[in-house]
Amino acid sequence: NADDKSTKSAPSNSWSEEELGILAKAIAKYPGGTVRRWQTITAMLRKRCGTNKTEKQVIKKSREVELRSMGYRCTQSIPPKS
């Protein structure tokens, strides 16, 4: 079935607890300024979890996690200043 083939090869947008844990460890291990940082982190996730996340997805998720850890929440709209 052609649908089966496309779903297996398409990167998943959902993240498991294992993937998030490894992402957090990789971000700590490879801080900003590290050469080929995102390629290395993506490769680490693929090796340890067998995930097929893209580098773009890894960067996006790491930014979401970082913003949450700083106390920011992603919202659809920003309320006007009073």
Buried (B, 14 or more C-beta within 10 A) or exposed (E): EEEEEEEEEEEEEEBEEEBBEBBBEBBEEBEEEEEEBBEBBBBBBEEBBEBEBEBEBBBEBBEEBEEEEEEEEEEEEEEEEE
